[in-house]
Amino acid sequence: MSTLIVVLKASDGIILAGDSRGTVGDPRGLTAIRDTETKLFQLSNFAAMGISGASELAASIFDILKPQLEAEKLEHIDEIMNKTRTVVKQRYDEWFAKFAVDKRPALFVSLCGYESDRQAGLKPKTYLIGGPLDFAPQLFPDGNCLCGVVQYAVYLMHRFYNPQMTCEQASRLAAYLITETATQDPKVGGPVKMAMLKTTGFSWIKEDEVKQIVASNAAQSEKMRDFFGGKP
């Protein structure tokens, strides 16, 4: 499965990031690449999602889901997760009725955002729903979620993540997880896309800003290589 979707909970918000690579052919042997996939979607002012797996199916489902969210005026993450799960399950059960659950196209949806809490105000939450588990909701207690090609990113996140980091710092780490994974697995790559959720609402991180983050990370990595193996 191509893609790496990253959700990181920061001290002042949530960072959602993903690559833009799509692959065509047998996943055991990469045959074609396109770096124009849309994998991040705004669902409301307080919720967003990243998808991995069947991106074209996810785009079709988003076109069905978004008008329903707007019509029902759903904003917070729990109600949006429940609605998203209902819509995805209905479509999959309709489109792939002849297939067993484990034979249907792989689709995973990372959902992050804020839930309204009378005592705590807006509370950050992150869920994952996926086809192999019939889209049962999985809640991540620490707010962080990696989905897709995760083996490299898991180590790096455990090595560098700090729950006290700011959104600015978390955006650098999210980009690093994706670009470093791309150096090891060709199923991840292309331009990095990022969005930020705060109690004040959703915002996209501009393309130029993301490019600057990636360039700054590359410069830091070069310094590390020089430290270990550069000229004396």
C-alpha positions in Angstrom: 0.0 0.0 0.0 1.4 3.4 -1.0 1.1 6.5 1.1 2.2 7.8 4.5 -0.4 9.8 6.5 0.9 11.4 9.7 -1.2 12.9 12.5 0.8 14.6 15.3 -0.8 16.2 18.4 1.1 19.3 19.4 0.8 21.4 22.5 -1.1 24.0 20.6 -2.9 22.0 17.9 -2.8 19.1 15.5 -0.7 18.6 12.4 -2.0 16.4 9.5 0.4 15.6 6.7 0.7 13.2 3.8 2.7 12.5 0.7 1.2 12.8 -2.8 2.4 9.6 -4.5 0.1 7.1 -6.2 1.3 3.8 -7.6 -0.1 1.6 -10.3 0.5 -2.1 -10.7 1.3 -5.1 -8.4 2.3 -3.7 -5.0 5.0 -6.3 -4.7 6.8 -4.7 -7.6 6.3 -1.0 -8.3 5.4 -0.5 -12.0 4.3 3.2 -12.3 4.2 6.3 -10.2 2.2 9.6 -10.2 2.8 12.3 -7.6 -0.5 14.2 -7.9 -2.7 12.3 -5.5 -5.0 14.3 -3.1 -4.9 12.5 0.3 -5.9 15.2 2.8 -9.4 16.6 3.1 -11.0 19.3 5.3 -14.2 18.0 6.7 -15.2 21.0 8.9 -13.6 23.9 10.7 -12.6 21.4 13.5 -12.0 18.1 11.6 -10.0 16.8 8.7 -9.0 13.4 7.3 -6.1 11.7 5.5 -6.6 8.7 3.4 -4.3 5.8 2.4 -5.1 3.0 0.0 -7.7 3.3 -2.7 -7.4 7.1 -3.3 -9.9 7.3 -6.2 -12.5 5.5 -4.1 -11.8 7.9 -1.2 -12.3 10.9 -3.4 -15.6 9.5 -4.6 -16.7 8.9 -1.0 -15.6 12.5 0.0 -17.8 13.9 -2.7 -20.7 12.0 -1.1 -19.7 12.8 2.5 -18.9 16.5 2.4 -22.4 17.7 1.4 -24.0 15.5 4.1 -21.7 17.0 6.8 -22.6 20.5 5.6 -26.3 19.7 5.4 -26.4 18.3 8.9 -24.0 21.0 10.2 -21.6 18.5 11.8 -18.4 20.1 13.0 -16.8 18.1 15.8 -14.7 15.0 15.4 -16.9 12.4 17.2 -20.0 13.1 15.2 -18.0 13.5 12.0 -16.2 10.2 12.6 -19.5 8.4 13.1 -21.0 10.0 10.0 -17.9 9.2 8.0 -17.9 5.6 9.1 -21.6 5.2 8.2 -21.1 6.7 4.7 -18.0 4.6 4.0 -19.6 1.4 5.2 -22.7 2.0 3.2 -20.8 2.7 0.0 -18.4 -0.3 0.5 -21.3 -2.6 1.3 -23.1 -1.4 -1.8 -20.2 -1.3 -4.3 -18.5 -4.5 -3.1 -21.4 -6.6 -1.9 -20.1 -9.7 -3.7 -16.7 -9.5 -2.0 -15.7 -10.7 1.5 -14.5 -7.8 3.7 -10.8 -8.9 3.4 -11.0 -9.0 -0.4 -12.3 -5.5 -0.8 -10.0 -2.6 -1.9 -7.8 -1.4 0.9 -8.9 1.9 2.4 -7.9 3.6 5.6 -9.1 6.9 6.9 -7.3 8.9 9.5 -9.6 11.4 11.2 -8.4 14.1 13.5 -9.9 17.2 15.0 -11.6 18.6 18.1 -14.5 17.4 20.2 -16.6 19.8 22.3 -16.3 19.0 26.0 -18.3 21.0 28.6 -15.5 20.8 31.2 -12.4 20.9 29.0 -13.6 23.0 26.1 -12.4 21.7 22.8 -10.5 18.4 23.2 -8.2 17.0 20.4 -9.0 13.4 19.2 -7.6 11.1 16.5 -9.3 8.1 15.0 -8.5 5.5 12.3 -11.1 3.5 10.4 -10.1 0.8 7.9 -11.6 -1.7 5.6 -9.9 -4.8 7.0 -11.8 -4.2 10.3 -15.0 -3.2 8.6 -14.3 0.4 9.5 -14.5 -0.1 13.2 -13.3 3.1 14.9 -9.9 3.0 16.5 -9.2 5.8 19.0 -5.5 6.9 19.5 -5.2 7.9 23.2 -2.0 10.0 22.6 -3.5 11.7 19.5 -0.8 10.5 17.1 -1.5 8.2 14.1 0.7 6.9 11.3 -1.0 5.1 8.5 0.3 3.5 5.3 4.0 2.7 5.0 4.8 3.2 8.6 7.8 1.1 9.6 10.4 3.8 9.2 8.2 6.6 10.6 7.3 4.6 13.7 11.0 4.5 14.8 11.6 8.2 13.9 8.5 9.4 15.7 9.4 7.5 18.8 12.9 8.9 18.6 12.0 12.5 18.1 8.4 13.2 19.1 7.8 15.3 22.3 4.2 15.9 23.4 5.2 19.5 24.4 6.3 20.4 20.9 4.5 23.2 19.1 2.6 23.0 15.8 5.7 24.6 14.2 7.9 21.9 15.5 5.4 19.1 14.8 5.1 20.2 11.2 8.9 19.8 10.8 8.7 16.4 12.3 5.8 15.3 10.2 7.6 16.4 7.0 10.7 14.6 8.1 8.8 11.3 8.7 7.5 11.5 5.2 10.6 12.5 3.3 12.8 10.1 5.2 10.3 7.2 4.5 10.5 8.3 0.8 14.2 7.7 0.8 13.7 4.1 1.8 10.4 3.1 0.1 9.4 4.3 -3.4 5.7 3.8 -2.6 6.0 7.1 -0.6 7.0 10.4 -2.3 6.1 13.5 -4.2 5.3 16.9 -2.6 4.4 16.8 1.0 1.0 18.3 1.9 0.1 19.6 5.4 -2.8 21.1 7.3 -3.1 22.4 10.9 -6.0 22.2 13.3 -6.3 24.5 16.3 -9.1 25.5 18.6 -9.5 28.5 16.4 -10.1 26.3 13.3 -8.6 24.6 10.3 -5.9 25.9 8.0 -3.8 24.6 5.1 -0.1 25.1 5.5 0.9 26.8 2.2 2.9 25.0 -0.4 5.8 27.4 -0.1 5.9 27.0 3.6 6.0 23.2 3.3 8.9 23.5 0.8 10.8 25.6 3.3 10.2 23.1 6.0 11.5 20.3 3.8 14.5 22.3 2.7 15.3 23.2 6.4 15.1 19.5 7.4 17.4 18.6 4.5 20.0 21.1 5.7 19.8 19.7 9.2 20.3 16.2 7.9 23.3 17.3 5.9 24.8 18.8 9.0 24.3 15.4 10.8 26.0 13.6 7.9 28.9 16.0 8.0 29.2 15.5 11.8 29.6 11.7 11.4 31.3 11.4 8.1 32.3 14.8 6.7 35.7 16.3 6.3 37.8 16.4 9.5 
